[in-house]
């Protein structure tokens, strides 16, 4: 919801700045301000909801995603490598394939709702983009959580380390 709110706010801001004519029979300023306000409200609701869900998960002892956007982005190649090798079973092997399909849909000119329709035309792309960002972010956050837990195991040895044959660990 945070990403979707940000996306709506961005569309509203861009409408305010660049659009001169009417949008679906309404003044561009009204549409821009409306989208900006809705985006801020949805984004704020998403932040509050995310915090509540996180507290509930922690209280139940469930794993929660960790790391900021940059840490998660750097963890994505490691996550994909471990999924491909089969050493990370918490993410189905089909999920990266679905991510690729979502990227192809976003890049391709073929849409379920044509982009020529004002505001409505970008909603299918926005929905796919929000799902993709949320899915990748959550998966990499959970992966980072698992990496951190492996480093904290008693005895100092990380179960994820592989013996390289010379007594050294990697």
CORQUIRA-V529299 format. One record per backbone hydrogen bond with DSSP energy under -1.0 kcal/mol. NH is the residue of the N-H (numbers start at 1). CO is the residue of the C=O. If there is no record, write none. Layout:
BEGIN
NH/CO
NH/CO
END
This chain:
BEGIN
5/1
6/2
7/3
8/4
9/5
10/6
11/7
12/8
13/9
14/10
15/11
16/12
17/13
18/14
19/15
23/26
26/23
31/27
32/28
33/29
34/30
35/31
36/32
37/33
38/34
39/35
40/36
41/37
42/38
43/39
44/40
45/41
46/42
47/43
48/44
49/45
50/46
51/47
52/48
53/49
54/50
55/51
56/52
57/53
58/54
59/55
60/56
62/57
66/141
72/68
73/69
74/70
75/71
76/72
79/75
80/76
81/77
82/78
83/79
84/80
85/81
86/82
87/82
88/82
95/92
98/94
99/95
100/96
101/97
102/98
103/99
104/100
105/101
106/102
107/103
108/104
117/114
120/118
121/117
123/120
126/122
127/123
128/124
129/125
130/126
131/127
132/128
133/129
134/130
135/131
136/132
137/133
138/134
139/135
140/136
141/137
142/138
143/139
144/140
145/141
146/142
147/143
148/144
149/145
150/146
151/147
153/150
156/153
161/158
164/168
END
